[in-house]
């Protein structure tokens, strides 16, 4: 059994907890979708931040340009950046997935002011924790974001890649398939932009991005057992924080449902 297989075995329980989370069964009304989106949008933003951090470390963004150590990994990261930062929306217009998500939120009258205020008031990586502490985000949202941005600040690329792969990229198809299944039980036409966004992620991430992200982890760790240990610990923490975020969303939806 190789190191990737060992990690996947170690995190299987966390993945199953997410895959079978009660949150999905609660998304029965448009109001539930709004609550979900108003909190999940922070994961969309921090996913992009993790990705751009990897692009900074694993591709050449300096001048003068120089060849990178691993062109295959650089191509993989650049392909994801292309898809995430300038994908084509349902109308054929180039948009980042974050902007597409905001449009989907507007479509169902979800509140975008809170997340936009956070994004616009954060000028650099050193501002994040201060901005989060002053915000009115709930605990799970703050801890979820703080974990990711502290990893980015650490500049430990194998850890950033672990959170990106096992806590985000490798997990996205599983989570989104559950949401799509639940949304089809309601009125899919009530939120076509969200449906397009979710189906687009399944198309992109479930095909080749997942396997390539695992290759990236292997390339970054090599035979260094300490790095592999770091990757496992980071993956577990990222998944725990995602579960906490899902718990928080589920609790808020339940509290607002009539008794």
Secondary structure, 3 states (H helix, E strand, C coil): CCHHHHHHHHCHHHHHHHHCCCHHHHCCCHHHHHHHHHHHHHHHHHHHHHHHHHHHHHCCCCCCCCCCCCHHHHHHHHHHHHHHHCEECCCCCEECHHHHHHHHHHHCCCCCHHHHHHHHCCCCHHHHHHHHHHCCCCHHHHHHHHHHHHHHHHCCHHHHHHHHHHHHHHHHHHHHHHHHHHHCCCCHHHHHHHHHHHHHHHHHHHHHHHHHHHHHHHHHHCCCHHHHHHHHHHHHHHHHHHHHHHHHHHHHHHHHCCC
